Amino acid sequence: MIADRFADSLSELSKSGNLRHIPDDAAPELIDLSSNDYLGLATRSDLEEEFLAGAQPSQLCLSSSASRLLAANQSPYFALEKALSALFRGRDALLFNSGYHANSGIIPALTSSKTLILADKLVHASIIDGIKLSGARFTRFRHNDLDHLKRLIENAPVDAELLVIVESVYSMDGDKAPLQQLVELKQHFADRMLLYVDEAHAFGVEGEYGSGLCETLTDPGAVDIIVGTLGKAAASSGAFAITSPVIKAYLVNKSRSLIFSTAIPPITAAWSEKIVRLLPELSAERSRLKDISARIAEAIGSSAPSHILPYIVGDPAQTILLSKQLAQKGVKVLPIRTPTVPPGTERLRISLSAGLTDNEVARAVNALKTIGRPQ
């Protein structure tokens, strides 16, 4: 029976320590070090109350009831795209339902039979799925290895259209792409190369105004497509692409995840607009997040590449055990296992928030210092 295959697969996952479950609600007393609420905005009841008190009826609709191309109430989406455009120095913005919808829709839309995709080895699963859906030729260069990328470009067919894809802050390791060097590399191949940067874990957190690491570039416009998500530091839901007017219009006509999905609720777009307009004012939260990251990194004997700190264990069963030990000490850090990360790199992914109190940080530091080291 077909169902036997499913049961056998689940049994193998259980034996290897890689069986997943949707977790129950976390106990309220646990200090959450697994959230993507990087700026602590998701728990800001004052912002929610302010939003609801000032919202117009058209902004409070709970369903769009149609795809973006058919929805009758477009004003909340236009307002959010306008706010995003202002944050990104006037570049065009286009909304998507999620980061997964963005990556799985944009990449196939941009590619053709002439395209060669060159993606960093550690890009997110949604990017890999977008690459597979595209049907384009692709290869992956060693993580943050620009020499390897350059060799691949130089060895590519002379008529190939190149799409280079990286993340600005990597979701599992917390390290950063060498964006300035990538832009400089692109200058040598500008006539046939597009640079695509996923800012999911940098949006809101990096840059003076919180728009991400591309903001720090000498020429942010050299990045052809910037993807960001609204469900992490922005405490909302949805995603967006920042690009040129031509590419935006092309995506509206070619991106299947945009065309064939019901749009996010207008109330979600209106809330996101409020947060996007607030982001430039949140330098104190960004500074606090960096301070917390440094303190937690010291506790685990690591550098602090960003607000995401990997505690590499290397064994799924041991990773689960350490996660349980931390929970017993009042700290929630969930185990990350294969296939999210390669076998042998199983880890605790410590994901930090500016909303943590000094007391919570001190308790988390104490708990992390006392757990058993990886075997």
Secondary structure, DSSP 8 states (H G I E B T S, - for coil): -HHHHHHHHHHHHHHHT----------TTSEE-B---TTS-TT-HHHHHHHHHH--GGG--S---SBTTT-S--HHHHHHHHHHHHHTTT-EEEEESSHHHHHHHHHHHH--TTEEEEEETT--HHHHHHHHHHT-EEEEE-TT-HHHHHHHHHTS-TT-EEEEEEESB-TTT--B--HHHHHHHHHTSTTTEEEEEE-TTTTTTSSTTSS-GGGGSS-GGGSSEEEEESSSTTSS--EEEEE-HHHHHHHHHH-HHHHTSB---HHHHHHHHHHHHHGGG-HHHHHHHHHHHHHHHHHTT---SSSEEEEE---HHHHHHHHHHHHHTTEE--EE-TTTS-TT--EEEEE--TT--HHHHHHHHHHHHHS----
